[in-house]
Amino acid sequence: MSSYSLRRLLWAGPIATIAAVLVNLLYYALTKALGEHYLMPLDGSTSNLTPMPFLMPVIVTLVPGLLATILFGLLIRFSRSPTIVFLSVCAAALILSFGAPYYLPAASLQTKILLSGMNLIGTAIITGGILLLSFKRTKIS
Protein backbone atom coordinates (compact mmCIF):
# COMPACT_ATOMS: atom_id res chain seq x y z
CA MET A 1 0.00 0.00 0.00
CA SER A 2 1.23 3.49 -0.72
CA SER A 3 0.26 6.97 0.42
CA TYR A 4 1.58 10.46 0.81
CA SER A 5 2.82 12.00 4.02
CA LEU A 6 2.06 15.54 5.11
CA ARG A 7 5.19 15.45 7.24
CA ARG A 8 7.30 14.57 4.19
CA LEU A 9 5.52 17.21 2.14
CA LEU A 10 6.67 19.89 4.59
CA TRP A 11 10.24 19.40 3.40
CA ALA A 12 9.53 17.94 -0.07
CA GLY A 13 7.68 21.03 -1.31
CA PRO A 14 10.41 23.53 -0.41
CA ILE A 15 13.17 21.22 -1.70
CA ALA A 16 11.38 20.75 -5.04
CA THR A 17 10.72 24.49 -5.28
CA ILE A 18 14.33 25.42 -4.52
CA ALA A 19 15.55 22.86 -7.05
CA ALA A 20 13.23 24.34 -9.68
CA VAL A 21 14.45 27.86 -8.89
CA LEU A 22 18.09 26.80 -9.20
CA VAL A 23 17.55 24.97 -12.49
CA ASN A 24 15.57 27.91 -13.91
CA LEU A 25 18.35 30.29 -12.88
CA LEU A 26 20.88 28.04 -14.58
CA TYR A 27 18.66 27.97 -17.70
CA TYR A 28 18.32 31.76 -17.55
CA ALA A 29 22.09 32.24 -17.19
CA LEU A 30 22.89 29.81 -20.01
CA THR A 31 20.42 31.35 -22.43
CA LYS A 32 21.71 34.84 -21.56
CA ALA A 33 25.28 33.64 -22.14
CA LEU A 34 24.18 32.31 -25.53
CA GLY A 35 22.86 35.74 -26.52
CA GLU A 36 19.27 36.01 -25.31
CA HIS A 37 18.56 39.43 -23.80
CA TYR A 38 15.04 38.75 -22.49
CA LEU A 39 13.89 42.19 -23.58
CA MET A 40 10.31 42.86 -22.61
CA PRO A 41 8.01 45.76 -21.80
CA LEU A 42 7.97 45.69 -18.00
CA ASP A 43 6.06 48.97 -17.71
CA GLY A 44 3.30 47.98 -20.16
CA SER A 45 4.40 50.15 -23.07
CA THR A 46 5.71 48.57 -26.25
CA SER A 47 8.26 51.32 -26.83
CA ASN A 48 10.30 50.82 -23.65
CA LEU A 49 11.87 47.34 -23.75
CA THR A 50 14.05 46.48 -20.76
CA PRO A 51 15.91 43.29 -19.83
CA MET A 52 14.07 40.94 -17.54
CA PRO A 53 15.38 41.32 -13.97
CA PHE A 54 17.36 38.43 -12.48
CA LEU A 55 14.80 38.04 -9.67
CA MET A 56 11.85 37.53 -12.01
CA PRO A 57 12.56 33.82 -12.70
CA VAL A 58 13.00 33.33 -8.96
CA ILE A 59 9.65 34.88 -8.07
CA VAL A 60 7.81 33.26 -10.99
CA THR A 61 9.08 29.85 -9.82
CA LEU A 62 8.79 30.32 -6.05
CA VAL A 63 5.15 31.36 -5.99
CA PRO A 64 3.80 28.38 -8.00
CA GLY A 65 6.02 26.03 -5.99
CA LEU A 66 4.60 27.23 -2.70
CA LEU A 67 1.05 27.17 -4.07
CA ALA A 68 1.56 23.62 -5.37
CA THR A 69 2.84 22.51 -1.97
CA ILE A 70 -0.18 24.00 -0.20
CA LEU A 71 -2.55 22.50 -2.77
CA PHE A 72 -1.06 19.03 -2.49
CA GLY A 73 -1.17 19.23 1.31
CA LEU A 74 -4.88 20.03 1.16
CA LEU A 75 -5.44 17.24 -1.34
CA ILE A 76 -3.60 14.71 0.85
CA ARG A 77 -5.79 15.72 3.74
CA PHE A 78 -9.17 15.96 2.02
CA SER A 79 -9.08 13.94 -1.22
CA ARG A 80 -9.34 10.21 -1.87
CA SER A 81 -7.11 10.45 -4.93
CA PRO A 82 -4.75 13.37 -4.37
CA THR A 83 -2.34 12.35 -7.13
CA ILE A 84 -4.89 12.45 -9.94
CA VAL A 85 -6.34 15.77 -8.85
CA PHE A 86 -2.88 17.28 -8.30
CA LEU A 87 -1.59 16.17 -11.70
CA SER A 88 -4.74 17.49 -13.38
CA VAL A 89 -4.39 20.89 -11.74
CA CYS A 90 -0.66 21.02 -12.56
CA ALA A 91 -1.30 20.11 -16.20
CA ALA A 92 -3.98 22.81 -16.47
CA ALA A 93 -1.67 25.36 -14.83
CA LEU A 94 1.14 24.44 -17.22
CA ILE A 95 -1.11 24.86 -20.25
CA LEU A 96 -2.31 28.23 -18.96
CA SER A 97 1.26 29.32 -18.19
CA PHE A 98 2.21 28.87 -21.83
CA GLY A 99 -0.16 31.71 -22.71
CA ALA A 100 1.44 34.31 -20.44
CA PRO A 101 4.67 34.87 -22.43
CA TYR A 102 2.74 35.21 -25.69
CA TYR A 103 0.81 38.20 -24.34
CA LEU A 104 4.03 40.19 -23.89
CA PRO A 105 3.81 42.86 -26.58
CA ALA A 106 6.96 43.57 -28.57
CA ALA A 107 8.92 40.68 -27.03
CA SER A 108 10.60 38.50 -29.64
CA LEU A 109 9.30 35.04 -30.45
CA GLN A 110 12.60 33.60 -29.22
CA THR A 111 12.08 35.26 -25.81
CA LYS A 112 8.54 33.95 -25.62
CA ILE A 113 9.65 30.39 -26.43
CA LEU A 114 12.48 30.51 -23.90
CA LEU A 115 10.11 31.79 -21.21
CA SER A 116 7.75 28.92 -22.01
CA GLY A 117 10.71 26.56 -21.57
CA MET A 118 11.27 28.06 -18.14
CA ASN A 119 7.62 27.35 -17.28
CA LEU A 120 7.96 23.75 -18.43
CA ILE A 121 11.14 23.20 -16.40
CA GLY A 122 9.63 24.68 -13.25
CA THR A 123 6.41 22.70 -13.52
CA ALA A 124 8.18 19.40 -14.17
CA ILE A 125 10.60 19.76 -11.26
CA ILE A 126 8.04 21.05 -8.76
CA THR A 127 5.34 18.52 -9.66
CA GLY A 128 7.70 15.56 -9.87
CA GLY A 129 9.62 16.58 -6.77
CA ILE A 130 6.52 17.00 -4.65
CA LEU A 131 5.08 13.66 -5.76
CA LEU A 132 8.32 11.69 -5.44
CA LEU A 133 9.63 13.16 -2.22
CA SER A 134 6.35 13.13 -0.28
CA PHE A 135 5.57 9.53 -1.21
CA LYS A 136 5.47 7.19 1.78
CA ARG A 137 5.65 3.43 1.45
CA THR A 138 4.00 1.38 4.11
CA LYS A 139 5.00 -2.19 4.72
CA ILE A 140 2.42 -4.93 4.44
CA SER A 141 2.96 -7.47 7.16
URRA-V343003 format. One record per pair of residues at least 12 apart in sequence whose C-alpha atoms are under 10 Angstrom apart, sorted by sequence separation. I is the first residue (numbers start at 1). J is the second residue. D is the distance in Angstrom with one decimal. If there is no record, write none. Layout:
i=I j=J d=D
i=I j=J d=D
This chain:
i=38 j=50 d=8.0
i=39 j=51 d=4.4
i=40 j=52 d=6.6
i=100 j=112 d=8.8
i=101 j=113 d=7.8
i=37 j=50 d=8.9
i=38 j=51 d=5.3
i=39 j=52 d=6.2
i=72 j=85 d=8.9
i=73 j=86 d=10.0
i=99 j=112 d=9.4
i=101 j=114 d=9.1
i=102 j=115 d=9.3
i=37 j=51 d=6.1
i=38 j=52 d=5.5
i=39 j=53 d=9.8
i=71 j=85 d=9.8
i=72 j=86 d=6.3
i=98 j=112 d=9.0
i=101 j=115 d=6.4
i=102 j=116 d=8.9
i=36 j=51 d=9.7
i=37 j=52 d=7.9
i=38 j=53 d=8.9
i=71 j=86 d=7.6
i=72 j=87 d=9.7
i=98 j=113 d=8.9
i=100 j=115 d=9.1
i=101 j=116 d=6.7
i=100 j=116 d=8.4
i=98 j=115 d=8.4
i=99 j=116 d=8.4
i=68 j=86 d=8.3
i=71 j=89 d=9.3
i=97 j=115 d=9.7
i=98 j=116 d=5.5
i=101 j=119 d=9.6
i=97 j=116 d=7.5
i=98 j=117 d=8.8
i=100 j=119 d=9.8
i=98 j=118 d=9.8
i=68 j=89 d=9.1
i=95 j=116 d=9.9
i=98 j=119 d=7.2
i=68 j=90 d=8.0
i=94 j=116 d=9.3
i=97 j=119 d=6.7
i=98 j=120 d=8.4
i=97 j=120 d=8.7
i=95 j=119 d=9.5
i=29 j=54 d=9.1
i=94 j=119 d=7.1
i=95 j=120 d=9.3
i=28 j=54 d=8.4
i=64 j=90 d=9.7
i=93 j=119 d=9.8
i=94 j=120 d=7.0
i=97 j=123 d=9.6
i=94 j=122 d=9.4
i=25 j=54 d=8.2
i=28 j=57 d=7.8
i=64 j=93 d=9.3
i=94 j=123 d=6.7
i=25 j=55 d=9.1
i=27 j=57 d=9.8
i=93 j=123 d=8.6
i=94 j=124 d=9.2
i=25 j=56 d=9.8
i=25 j=57 d=6.8
i=91 j=123 d=8.6
i=24 j=57 d=6.7
i=25 j=58 d=7.3
i=90 j=123 d=7.3
i=91 j=124 d=9.7
i=24 j=58 d=7.8
i=90 j=124 d=9.1
i=22 j=57 d=9.6
i=21 j=57 d=7.3
i=22 j=58 d=8.3
i=24 j=60 d=9.9
i=25 j=61 d=9.8
i=90 j=126 d=9.5
i=91 j=127 d=9.5
i=20 j=57 d=10.0
i=21 j=58 d=5.7
i=24 j=61 d=7.9
i=90 j=127 d=7.1
i=20 j=58 d=9.0
i=21 j=59 d=8.5
i=21 j=60 d=8.8
i=22 j=61 d=9.5
i=18 j=58 d=9.2
i=21 j=61 d=5.8
i=87 j=127 d=7.6
i=17 j=58 d=9.8
i=20 j=61 d=6.9
i=21 j=62 d=6.8
i=86 j=127 d=8.4
i=87 j=128 d=9.5
i=19 j=61 d=9.9
i=20 j=62 d=8.3
i=18 j=61 d=8.7
i=17 j=61 d=7.2
i=18 j=62 d=7.5
i=21 j=65 d=9.1
i=87 j=131 d=9.3
i=17 j=62 d=6.2
i=20 j=65 d=8.3
i=86 j=131 d=9.1
i=16 j=62 d=10.0
i=17 j=63 d=8.9
i=17 j=64 d=8.4
i=18 j=65 d=8.5
i=14 j=62 d=9.0
i=17 j=65 d=5.0
i=83 j=131 d=7.7
i=16 j=65 d=7.6
i=17 j=66 d=7.2
i=82 j=131 d=9.9
i=15 j=65 d=9.6
i=16 j=66 d=9.7
i=14 j=65 d=7.5
i=17 j=68 d=9.2
i=13 j=65 d=7.0
i=14 j=66 d=7.3
i=17 j=69 d=8.8
i=13 j=66 d=7.1
i=16 j=69 d=9.2
i=13 j=67 d=9.4
i=13 j=68 d=7.8
i=14 j=69 d=7.8
i=68 j=123 d=9.5
i=72 j=127 d=9.6
i=13 j=69 d=5.1
i=49 j=105 d=9.6
i=12 j=69 d=8.3
i=13 j=70 d=8.5
i=49 j=106 d=7.9
i=50 j=107 d=10.0
i=61 j=118 d=8.8
i=65 j=122 d=8.2
i=69 j=126 d=8.7
i=73 j=130 d=10.0
i=11 j=69 d=9.7
i=46 j=104 d=8.9
i=47 j=105 d=9.6
i=48 j=106 d=9.4
i=49 j=107 d=8.0
i=57 j=115 d=9.1
i=60 j=118 d=9.5
i=61 j=119 d=8.0
i=64 j=122 d=8.7
i=65 j=123 d=8.2
i=68 j=126 d=7.8
i=69 j=127 d=9.0
i=72 j=130 d=8.1
i=10 j=69 d=8.0
i=13 j=72 d=9.0
i=45 j=104 d=10.0
i=46 j=105 d=6.0
i=47 j=106 d=8.0
i=60 j=119 d=8.6
i=64 j=123 d=8.3
i=68 j=127 d=7.7
i=72 j=131 d=8.8
i=9 j=69 d=7.2
i=10 j=70 d=9.3
i=13 j=73 d=9.4
i=44 j=104 d=8.7
i=45 j=105 d=8.1
i=46 j=106 d=5.7
i=61 j=121 d=9.6
i=62 j=122 d=9.2
i=65 j=125 d=9.4
i=66 j=126 d=9.3
i=9 j=70 d=9.2
i=40 j=101 d=9.8
i=44 j=105 d=8.2
i=45 j=106 d=9.0
i=46 j=107 d=8.6
i=57 j=118 d=8.0
i=61 j=122 d=6.2
i=65 j=126 d=6.0
i=69 j=130 d=7.1
i=73 j=134 d=9.8
i=42 j=104 d=9.0
i=57 j=119 d=9.3
i=60 j=122 d=9.1
i=61 j=123 d=8.5
i=64 j=126 d=8.5
i=65 j=127 d=8.4
i=68 j=130 d=8.3
i=69 j=131 d=9.9
i=72 j=134 d=9.7
i=6 j=69 d=10.0
i=9 j=72 d=8.2
i=10 j=73 d=8.5
i=41 j=104 d=7.2
i=42 j=105 d=9.9
i=9 j=73 d=7.0
i=40 j=104 d=6.9
i=41 j=105 d=7.0
i=62 j=126 d=9.7
i=40 j=105 d=7.6
i=41 j=106 d=7.2
i=57 j=122 d=9.6
i=61 j=126 d=8.9
i=65 j=130 d=9.1
i=6 j=72 d=8.9
i=7 j=73 d=9.5
i=40 j=106 d=6.9
i=41 j=107 d=7.3
i=6 j=73 d=6.2
i=9 j=76 d=9.5
i=39 j=106 d=8.7
i=40 j=107 d=5.1
i=4 j=72 d=9.6
i=5 j=73 d=8.7
i=6 j=74 d=9.2
i=39 j=107 d=6.2
i=40 j=108 d=8.3
i=4 j=73 d=9.2
i=38 j=107 d=7.9
i=39 j=108 d=7.8
i=6 j=76 d=7.1
i=38 j=108 d=8.4
i=4 j=75 d=10.0
i=5 j=76 d=7.7
i=6 j=77 d=8.0
i=37 j=108 d=9.9
i=40 j=111 d=8.4
i=4 j=76 d=6.7
i=5 j=77 d=9.4
i=38 j=110 d=8.8
i=39 j=111 d=7.5
i=40 j=112 d=9.6
i=3 j=76 d=8.7
i=4 j=77 d=9.5
i=37 j=110 d=9.9
i=38 j=111 d=5.7
i=36 j=110 d=8.1
i=37 j=111 d=8.0
i=38 j=112 d=8.7
i=36 j=111 d=7.2
i=38 j=114 d=8.7
i=38 j=115 d=8.6
i=3 j=81 d=9.8
i=4 j=82 d=8.7
i=36 j=114 d=8.8
i=3 j=82 d=9.4
i=4 j=83 d=9.1
i=3 j=83 d=9.6
i=31 j=111 d=9.8
i=31 j=114 d=8.1
i=28 j=114 d=8.7
i=27 j=114 d=9.1
i=28 j=115 d=9.0
i=27 j=117 d=9.0
i=28 j=118 d=8.0
i=24 j=115 d=9.9
i=27 j=118 d=7.4
i=24 j=117 d=9.2
i=25 j=118 d=9.1
i=24 j=118 d=6.0
i=27 j=121 d=9.0
i=23 j=118 d=9.0
i=24 j=119 d=8.7
i=24 j=120 d=9.8
i=21 j=118 d=9.8
i=24 j=121 d=6.9
i=20 j=118 d=9.4
i=23 j=121 d=7.7
i=24 j=122 d=6.8
i=20 j=119 d=9.9
i=23 j=122 d=8.0
i=21 j=121 d=9.4
i=22 j=122 d=9.6
i=20 j=121 d=7.1
i=21 j=122 d=7.2
i=24 j=125 d=9.9
i=20 j=122 d=5.1
i=23 j=125 d=8.8
i=19 j=122 d=8.8
i=20 j=123 d=8.0
i=18 j=122 d=9.9
i=20 j=124 d=8.4
i=21 j=125 d=9.3
i=17 j=122 d=8.1
i=20 j=125 d=5.5
i=21 j=126 d=9.4
i=16 j=122 d=9.3
i=17 j=123 d=9.5
i=19 j=125 d=7.2
i=20 j=126 d=6.2
i=18 j=125 d=9.6
i=19 j=126 d=7.9
i=20 j=127 d=9.8
i=16 j=124 d=9.8
i=17 j=125 d=7.6
i=18 j=126 d=8.8
i=16 j=125 d=6.3
i=17 j=126 d=5.6
i=20 j=129 d=9.0
i=16 j=126 d=5.0
i=17 j=127 d=9.1
i=19 j=129 d=8.6
i=15 j=126 d=8.7
i=16 j=127 d=7.9
i=14 j=126 d=9.0
i=16 j=128 d=8.0
i=17 j=129 d=8.1
i=13 j=126 d=7.5
i=16 j=129 d=4.8
i=17 j=130 d=8.6
i=12 j=126 d=9.4
i=13 j=127 d=9.0
i=15 j=129 d=7.7
i=16 j=130 d=6.2
i=14 j=129 d=9.5
i=15 j=130 d=8.4
i=16 j=131 d=9.5
i=13 j=129 d=7.3
i=14 j=130 d=8.7
i=16 j=132 d=9.6
i=12 j=129 d=6.8
i=13 j=130 d=5.4
i=16 j=133 d=8.3
i=12 j=130 d=5.6
i=13 j=131 d=9.0
i=15 j=133 d=8.8
i=11 j=130 d=9.2
i=12 j=131 d=8.4
i=9 j=129 d=9.8
i=10 j=130 d=9.7
i=12 j=132 d=8.3
i=13 j=133 d=8.2
i=9 j=130 d=6.9
i=12 j=133 d=5.2
i=13 j=134 d=8.1
i=8 j=130 d=9.2
i=9 j=131 d=8.7
i=11 j=133 d=8.4
i=12 j=134 d=5.8
i=9 j=132 d=9.8
i=11 j=134 d=8.2
i=12 j=135 d=9.4
i=9 j=133 d=7.2
i=10 j=134 d=8.3
i=8 j=133 d=7.0
i=9 j=134 d=4.8
i=4 j=130 d=9.8
i=8 j=134 d=4.8
i=9 j=135 d=8.4
i=4 j=131 d=8.1
i=7 j=134 d=7.9
i=8 j=135 d=7.6
i=4 j=132 d=9.3
i=5 j=133 d=9.3
i=6 j=134 d=7.3
i=8 j=136 d=8.0
i=4 j=133 d=9.0
i=5 j=134 d=5.7
i=6 j=135 d=9.4
i=7 j=136 d=9.9
i=4 j=134 d=5.6
i=5 j=135 d=6.4
i=6 j=136 d=9.6
i=3 j=134 d=8.7
i=4 j=135 d=4.6
i=5 j=136 d=5.9
i=3 j=135 d=6.1
i=4 j=136 d=5.2
i=5 j=137 d=9.4
i=2 j=135 d=7.5
i=3 j=136 d=5.4
i=4 j=137 d=8.1
i=2 j=136 d=6.2
i=3 j=137 d=6.5
i=4 j=138 d=10.0
i=1 j=136 d=9.2
i=2 j=137 d=4.9
i=3 j=138 d=7.7
i=1 j=137 d=6.8
i=2 j=138 d=6.0
i=1 j=138 d=5.9
i=2 j=139 d=8.7
i=1 j=139 d=7.2
i=2 j=140 d=9.9
i=1 j=140 d=7.1
